[in-house]
């Protein structure tokens, strides 16, 4: 099984790139540390709902788009 955190990170990376953000730009715009954004994208950390919402607002998507489907 693919870990939920890994799939979340993959979704975040995909949407970030499609939106034209670098990790550094996303981190700055959302008020997060760039290394933390990298850890999220690699599935190394658990994120809070508040962080999910902040990332979604910054990327101009819904939080639901970041949350992976069909992951155990």
Jmol script that loads the backbone (N, CA, C; Angstrom):
load data "model"
ATOM      1  N   UNK A   1       0.821  -1.192   0.000  1.00  0.00           N
ATOM      2  CA  UNK A   1       0.000   0.000   0.000  1.00  0.00           C
ATOM      3  C   UNK A   1       0.868   1.260   0.000  1.00  0.00           C
ATOM      4  N   UNK A   2       0.455   2.219  -0.779  1.00  0.00           N
ATOM      5  CA  UNK A   2       1.144   3.505  -0.790  1.00  0.00           C
ATOM      6  C   UNK A   2       0.640   4.334   0.384  1.00  0.00           C
ATOM      7  N   UNK A   3       1.549   4.893   1.114  1.00  0.00           N
ATOM      8  CA  UNK A   3       1.253   5.680   2.291  1.00  0.00           C
ATOM      9  C   UNK A   3       0.472   6.944   1.930  1.00  0.00           C
ATOM     10  N   UNK A   4      -0.487   7.290   2.780  1.00  0.00           N
ATOM     11  CA  UNK A   4      -1.302   8.490   2.577  1.00  0.00           C
ATOM     12  C   UNK A   4      -0.441   9.742   2.451  1.00  0.00           C
ATOM     13  N   UNK A   5       0.578   9.860   3.313  1.00  0.00           N
ATOM     14  CA  UNK A   5       1.439  11.049   3.285  1.00  0.00           C
ATOM     15  C   UNK A   5       2.178  11.172   1.961  1.00  0.00           C
ATOM     16  N   UNK A   6       2.597  10.038   1.411  1.00  0.00           N
ATOM     17  CA  UNK A   6       3.304  10.046   0.127  1.00  0.00           C
ATOM     18  C   UNK A   6       2.366  10.497  -0.987  1.00  0.00           C
ATOM     19  N   UNK A   7       1.165   9.959  -1.004  1.00  0.00           N
ATOM     20  CA  UNK A   7       0.198  10.354  -2.037  1.00  0.00           C
ATOM     21  C   UNK A   7      -0.188  11.821  -1.911  1.00  0.00           C
ATOM     22  N   UNK A   8      -0.351  12.293  -0.668  1.00  0.00           N
ATOM     23  CA  UNK A   8      -0.641  13.708  -0.458  1.00  0.00           C
ATOM     24  C   UNK A   8       0.481  14.551  -1.037  1.00  0.00           C
ATOM     25  N   UNK A   9       1.717  14.179  -0.734  1.00  0.00           N
ATOM     26  CA  UNK A   9       2.871  14.903  -1.255  1.00  0.00           C
ATOM     27  C   UNK A   9       2.933  14.902  -2.764  1.00  0.00           C
ATOM     28  N   UNK A  10       2.591  13.775  -3.382  1.00  0.00           N
ATOM     29  CA  UNK A  10       2.566  13.696  -4.849  1.00  0.00           C
ATOM     30  C   UNK A  10       1.517  14.634  -5.420  1.00  0.00           C
ATOM     31  N   UNK A  11       0.335  14.670  -4.783  1.00  0.00           N
ATOM     32  CA  UNK A  11      -0.721  15.586  -5.227  1.00  0.00           C
ATOM     33  C   UNK A  11      -0.267  17.035  -5.100  1.00  0.00           C
ATOM     34  N   UNK A  12       0.339  17.352  -3.965  1.00  0.00           N
ATOM     35  CA  UNK A  12       0.813  18.719  -3.736  1.00  0.00           C
ATOM     36  C   UNK A  12       1.838  19.105  -4.793  1.00  0.00           C
ATOM     37  N   UNK A  13       2.811  18.241  -5.047  1.00  0.00           N
ATOM     38  CA  UNK A  13       3.856  18.534  -6.034  1.00  0.00           C
ATOM     39  C   UNK A  13       3.249  18.753  -7.424  1.00  0.00           C
ATOM     40  N   UNK A  14       2.326  17.891  -7.794  1.00  0.00           N
ATOM     41  CA  UNK A  14       1.690  17.997  -9.111  1.00  0.00           C
ATOM     42  C   UNK A  14       0.932  19.317  -9.266  1.00  0.00           C
ATOM     43  N   UNK A  15       0.145  19.652  -8.273  1.00  0.00           N
ATOM     44  CA  UNK A  15      -0.639  20.893  -8.335  1.00  0.00           C
ATOM     45  C   UNK A  15       0.284  22.103  -8.263  1.00  0.00           C
ATOM     46  N   UNK A  16       1.312  22.022  -7.434  1.00  0.00           N
ATOM     47  CA  UNK A  16       2.279  23.130  -7.331  1.00  0.00           C
ATOM     48  C   UNK A  16       2.931  23.405  -8.679  1.00  0.00           C
ATOM     49  N   UNK A  17       3.419  22.355  -9.323  1.00  0.00           N
ATOM     50  CA  UNK A  17       4.077  22.529 -10.616  1.00  0.00           C
ATOM     51  C   UNK A  17       3.105  23.038 -11.676  1.00  0.00           C
ATOM     52  N   UNK A  18       1.885  22.500 -11.687  1.00  0.00           N
ATOM     53  CA  UNK A  18       0.879  22.946 -12.656  1.00  0.00           C
ATOM     54  C   UNK A  18       0.513  24.415 -12.444  1.00  0.00           C
ATOM     55  N   UNK A  19       0.648  24.878 -11.207  1.00  0.00           N
ATOM     56  CA  UNK A  19       0.338  26.277 -10.882  1.00  0.00           C
ATOM     57  C   UNK A  19       1.524  27.201 -11.120  1.00  0.00           C
ATOM     58  N   UNK A  20       2.675  26.630 -11.472  1.00  0.00           N
ATOM     59  CA  UNK A  20       3.844  27.443 -11.786  1.00  0.00           C
ATOM     60  C   UNK A  20       4.662  27.890 -10.586  1.00  0.00           C
ATOM     61  N   UNK A  21       4.479  27.239  -9.447  1.00  0.00           N
ATOM     62  CA  UNK A  21       5.226  27.586  -8.244  1.00  0.00           C
ATOM     63  C   UNK A  21       6.450  26.692  -8.098  1.00  0.00           C
ATOM     64  N   UNK A  22       7.549  27.267  -7.654  1.00  0.00           N
ATOM     65  CA  UNK A  22       8.669  26.464  -7.165  1.00  0.00           C
ATOM     66  C   UNK A  22       8.353  26.153  -5.703  1.00  0.00           C
ATOM     67  N   UNK A  23       9.092  25.231  -5.116  1.00  0.00           N
ATOM     68  CA  UNK A  23       8.897  24.962  -3.687  1.00  0.00           C
ATOM     69  C   UNK A  23       9.138  26.232  -2.879  1.00  0.00           C
ATOM     70  N   UNK A  24      10.177  26.958  -3.246  1.00  0.00           N
ATOM     71  CA  UNK A  24      10.512  28.175  -2.509  1.00  0.00           C
ATOM     72  C   UNK A  24       9.403  29.220  -2.625  1.00  0.00           C
ATOM     73  N   UNK A  25       8.854  29.384  -3.814  1.00  0.00           N
ATOM     74  CA  UNK A  25       7.767  30.349  -4.010  1.00  0.00           C
ATOM     75  C   UNK A  25       6.526  29.957  -3.220  1.00  0.00           C
ATOM     76  N   UNK A  26       6.185  28.666  -3.259  1.00  0.00           N
ATOM     77  CA  UNK A  26       5.018  28.194  -2.503  1.00  0.00           C
ATOM     78  C   UNK A  26       5.232  28.404  -1.012  1.00  0.00           C
ATOM     79  N   UNK A  27       6.407  28.064  -0.539  1.00  0.00           N
ATOM     80  CA  UNK A  27       6.706  28.220   0.883  1.00  0.00           C
ATOM     81  C   UNK A  27       6.578  29.685   1.303  1.00  0.00           C
ATOM     82  N   UNK A  28       7.179  30.569   0.548  1.00  0.00           N
ATOM     83  CA  UNK A  28       7.128  31.994   0.880  1.00  0.00           C
ATOM     84  C   UNK A  28       5.693  32.509   0.869  1.00  0.00           C
ATOM     85  N   UNK A  29       4.948  32.175  -0.186  1.00  0.00           N
ATOM     86  CA  UNK A  29       3.577  32.676  -0.331  1.00  0.00           C
ATOM     87  C   UNK A  29       2.640  32.125   0.745  1.00  0.00           C
ATOM     88  N   UNK A  30       2.934  30.937   1.241  1.00  0.00           N
ATOM     89  CA  UNK A  30       2.061  30.325   2.239  1.00  0.00           C
ATOM     90  C   UNK A  30       2.564  30.498   3.675  1.00  0.00           C
ATOM     91  N   UNK A  31       3.737  31.108   3.825  1.00  0.00           N
ATOM     92  CA  UNK A  31       4.277  31.354   5.156  1.00  0.00           C
ATOM     93  C   UNK A  31       4.909  30.130   5.801  1.00  0.00           C
ATOM     94  N   UNK A  32       5.328  29.177   4.973  1.00  0.00           N
ATOM     95  CA  UNK A  32       5.968  27.960   5.473  1.00  0.00           C
ATOM     96  C   UNK A  32       7.444  27.969   5.109  1.00  0.00           C
ATOM     97  N   UNK A  33       8.208  27.127   5.771  1.00  0.00           N
ATOM     98  CA  UNK A  33       9.619  26.977   5.448  1.00  0.00           C
ATOM     99  C   UNK A  33       9.766  26.092   4.209  1.00  0.00           C
ATOM    100  N   UNK A  34      10.699  26.428   3.322  1.00  0.00           N
ATOM    101  CA  UNK A  34      10.883  25.649   2.102  1.00  0.00           C
ATOM    102  C   UNK A  34      11.225  24.194   2.393  1.00  0.00           C
ATOM    103  N   UNK A  35      12.040  23.963   3.407  1.00  0.00           N
ATOM    104  CA  UNK A  35      12.397  22.584   3.737  1.00  0.00           C
ATOM    105  C   UNK A  35      11.180  21.799   4.222  1.00  0.00           C
ATOM    106  N   UNK A  36      10.251  22.482   4.880  1.00  0.00           N
ATOM    107  CA  UNK A  36       9.021  21.822   5.330  1.00  0.00           C
ATOM    108  C   UNK A  36       8.155  21.432   4.136  1.00  0.00           C
ATOM    109  N   UNK A  37       8.047  22.312   3.158  1.00  0.00           N
ATOM    110  CA  UNK A  37       7.289  21.990   1.941  1.00  0.00           C
ATOM    111  C   UNK A  37       7.915  20.780   1.253  1.00  0.00           C
ATOM    112  N   UNK A  38       9.236  20.725   1.209  1.00  0.00           N
ATOM    113  CA  UNK A  38       9.927  19.569   0.635  1.00  0.00           C
ATOM    114  C   UNK A  38       9.609  18.290   1.381  1.00  0.00           C
ATOM    115  N   UNK A  39       9.589  18.362   2.701  1.00  0.00           N
ATOM    116  CA  UNK A  39       9.258  17.195   3.511  1.00  0.00           C
ATOM    117  C   UNK A  39       7.821  16.747   3.277  1.00  0.00           C
ATOM    118  N   UNK A  40       6.917  17.699   3.117  1.00  0.00           N
ATOM    119  CA  UNK A  40       5.525  17.351   2.815  1.00  0.00           C
ATOM    120  C   UNK A  40       5.469  16.609   1.487  1.00  0.00           C
ATOM    121  N   UNK A  41       6.138  17.148   0.475  1.00  0.00           N
ATOM    122  CA  UNK A  41       6.100  16.540  -0.849  1.00  0.00           C
ATOM    123  C   UNK A  41       6.738  15.152  -0.876  1.00  0.00           C
ATOM    124  N   UNK A  42       7.682  14.901   0.006  1.00  0.00           N
ATOM    125  CA  UNK A  42       8.321  13.576   0.086  1.00  0.00           C
ATOM    126  C   UNK A  42       7.573  12.631   1.018  1.00  0.00           C
ATOM    127  N   UNK A  43       6.489  13.097   1.634  1.00  0.00           N
ATOM    128  CA  UNK A  43       5.704  12.251   2.518  1.00  0.00           C
ATOM    129  C   UNK A  43       6.375  11.962   3.843  1.00  0.00           C
ATOM    130  N   UNK A  44       7.199  12.873   4.307  1.00  0.00           N
ATOM    131  CA  UNK A  44       7.959  12.658   5.538  1.00  0.00           C
ATOM    132  C   UNK A  44       7.309  13.247   6.784  1.00  0.00           C
ATOM    133  N   UNK A  45       6.267  14.048   6.607  1.00  0.00           N
ATOM    134  CA  UNK A  45       5.621  14.685   7.759  1.00  0.00           C
ATOM    135  C   UNK A  45       4.101  14.595   7.629  1.00  0.00           C
ATOM    136  N   UNK A  46       3.449  14.650   8.776  1.00  0.00           N
ATOM    137  CA  UNK A  46       1.996  14.776   8.804  1.00  0.00           C
ATOM    138  C   UNK A  46       1.666  16.261   8.802  1.00  0.00           C
ATOM    139  N   UNK A  47       0.698  16.638   8.020  1.00  0.00           N
ATOM    140  CA  UNK A  47       0.300  18.049   7.991  1.00  0.00           C
ATOM    141  C   UNK A  47      -1.039  18.215   8.688  1.00  0.00           C
ATOM    142  N   UNK A  48      -1.229  19.379   9.260  1.00  0.00           N
ATOM    143  CA  UNK A  48      -2.499  19.685   9.910  1.00  0.00           C
ATOM    144  C   UNK A  48      -3.516  20.119   8.858  1.00  0.00           C
ATOM    145  N   UNK A  49      -4.763  20.096   9.240  1.00  0.00           N
ATOM    146  CA  UNK A  49      -5.809  20.590   8.343  1.00  0.00           C
ATOM    147  C   UNK A  49      -5.604  22.065   8.035  1.00  0.00           C
ATOM    148  N   UNK A  50      -5.100  22.794   8.996  1.00  0.00           N
ATOM    149  CA  UNK A  50      -4.813  24.216   8.794  1.00  0.00           C
ATOM    150  C   UNK A  50      -3.768  24.398   7.687  1.00  0.00           C
ATOM    151  N   UNK A  51      -2.726  23.562   7.693  1.00  0.00           N
ATOM    152  CA  UNK A  51      -1.691  23.633   6.664  1.00  0.00           C
ATOM    153  C   UNK A  51      -2.243  23.236   5.305  1.00  0.00           C
ATOM    154  N   UNK A  52      -3.081  22.199   5.279  1.00  0.00           N
ATOM    155  CA  UNK A  52      -3.719  21.793   4.017  1.00  0.00           C
ATOM    156  C   UNK A  52      -4.522  22.962   3.455  1.00  0.00           C
ATOM    157  N   UNK A  53      -5.285  23.617   4.306  1.00  0.00           N
ATOM    158  CA  UNK A  53      -6.096  24.753   3.870  1.00  0.00           C
ATOM    159  C   UNK A  53      -5.223  25.905   3.377  1.00  0.00           C
ATOM    160  N   UNK A  54      -4.153  26.199   4.074  1.00  0.00           N
ATOM    161  CA  UNK A  54      -3.235  27.271   3.676  1.00  0.00           C
ATOM    162  C   UNK A  54      -2.615  26.976   2.316  1.00  0.00           C
ATOM    163  N   UNK A  55      -2.142  25.746   2.124  1.00  0.00           N
ATOM    164  CA  UNK A  55      -1.550  25.365   0.837  1.00  0.00           C
ATOM    165  C   UNK A  55      -2.566  25.465  -0.289  1.00  0.00           C
ATOM    166  N   UNK A  56      -3.773  24.988  -0.031  1.00  0.00           N
ATOM    167  CA  UNK A  56      -4.818  25.041  -1.056  1.00  0.00           C
ATOM    168  C   UNK A  56      -5.144  26.480  -1.441  1.00  0.00           C
ATOM    169  N   UNK A  57      -5.298  27.350  -0.460  1.00  0.00           N
ATOM    170  CA  UNK A  57      -5.584  28.763  -0.749  1.00  0.00           C
ATOM    171  C   UNK A  57      -4.460  29.377  -1.574  1.00  0.00           C
ATOM    172  N   UNK A  58      -3.230  29.090  -1.206  1.00  0.00           N
ATOM    173  CA  UNK A  58      -2.082  29.640  -1.919  1.00  0.00           C
ATOM    174  C   UNK A  58      -2.037  29.145  -3.357  1.00  0.00           C
ATOM    175  N   UNK A  59      -2.374  27.874  -3.556  1.00  0.00           N
ATOM    176  CA  UNK A  59      -2.342  27.286  -4.898  1.00  0.00           C
ATOM    177  C   UNK A  59      -3.606  27.563  -5.706  1.00  0.00           C
ATOM    178  N   UNK A  60      -4.626  28.106  -5.053  1.00  0.00           N
ATOM    179  CA  UNK A  60      -5.875  28.404  -5.758  1.00  0.00           C
ATOM    180  C   UNK A  60      -6.696  27.167  -6.076  1.00  0.00           C
ATOM    181  N   UNK A  61      -6.601  26.170  -5.199  1.00  0.00           N
ATOM    182  CA  UNK A  61      -7.393  24.957  -5.392  1.00  0.00           C
ATOM    183  C   UNK A  61      -8.177  24.685  -4.114  1.00  0.00           C
ATOM    184  N   UNK A  62      -8.995  23.662  -4.137  1.00  0.00           N
ATOM    185  CA  UNK A  62      -9.717  23.291  -2.922  1.00  0.00           C
ATOM    186  C   UNK A  62      -8.846  22.329  -2.116  1.00  0.00           C
ATOM    187  N   UNK A  63      -9.010  22.319  -0.808  1.00  0.00           N
ATOM    188  CA  UNK A  63      -8.267  21.350  -0.002  1.00  0.00           C
ATOM    189  C   UNK A  63      -8.522  19.912  -0.472  1.00  0.00           C
ATOM    190  N   UNK A  64      -9.710  19.650  -0.949  1.00  0.00           N
ATOM    191  CA  UNK A  64     -10.082  18.314  -1.413  1.00  0.00           C
ATOM    192  C   UNK A  64      -9.185  17.836  -2.548  1.00  0.00           C
ATOM    193  N   UNK A  65      -8.739  18.746  -3.391  1.00  0.00           N
ATOM    194  CA  UNK A  65      -7.863  18.375  -4.517  1.00  0.00           C
ATOM    195  C   UNK A  65      -6.504  17.865  -4.029  1.00  0.00           C
ATOM    196  N   UNK A  66      -6.085  18.302  -2.857  1.00  0.00           N
ATOM    197  CA  UNK A  66      -4.797  17.877  -2.322  1.00  0.00           C
ATOM    198  C   UNK A  66      -4.880  16.516  -1.642  1.00  0.00           C
ATOM    199  N   UNK A  67      -6.061  16.162  -1.159  1.00  0.00           N
ATOM    200  CA  UNK A  67      -6.216  14.932  -0.394  1.00  0.00           C
ATOM    201  C   UNK A  67      -6.427  13.758  -1.336  1.00  0.00           C
ATOM    202  N   UNK A  68      -5.558  12.752  -1.239  1.00  0.00           N
ATOM    203  CA  UNK A  68      -5.653  11.607  -2.157  1.00  0.00           C
ATOM    204  C   UNK A  68      -6.864  10.732  -1.892  1.00  0.00           C
ATOM    205  N   UNK A  69      -7.356  10.117  -2.949  1.00  0.00           N
ATOM    206  CA  UNK A  69      -8.484   9.197  -2.838  1.00  0.00           C
ATOM    207  C   UNK A  69      -7.981   7.764  -2.833  1.00  0.00           C
ATOM    208  N   UNK A  70      -8.733   6.896  -2.217  1.00  0.00           N
ATOM    209  CA  UNK A  70      -8.458   5.478  -2.284  1.00  0.00           C
ATOM    210  C   UNK A  70      -7.173   5.026  -1.639  1.00  0.00           C
ATOM    211  N   UNK A  71      -6.754   5.701  -0.582  1.00  0.00           N
ATOM    212  CA  UNK A  71      -5.520   5.322   0.108  1.00  0.00           C
ATOM    213  C   UNK A  71      -5.908   4.798   1.488  1.00  0.00           C
ATOM    214  N   UNK A  72      -5.324   3.675   1.872  1.00  0.00           N
ATOM    215  CA  UNK A  72      -5.602   3.106   3.199  1.00  0.00           C
ATOM    216  C   UNK A  72      -4.657   3.653   4.230  1.00  0.00           C
TER     217      UNK A  72
END
end "model"
wireframe off; spacefill off
backbone 0.3
color backbone group
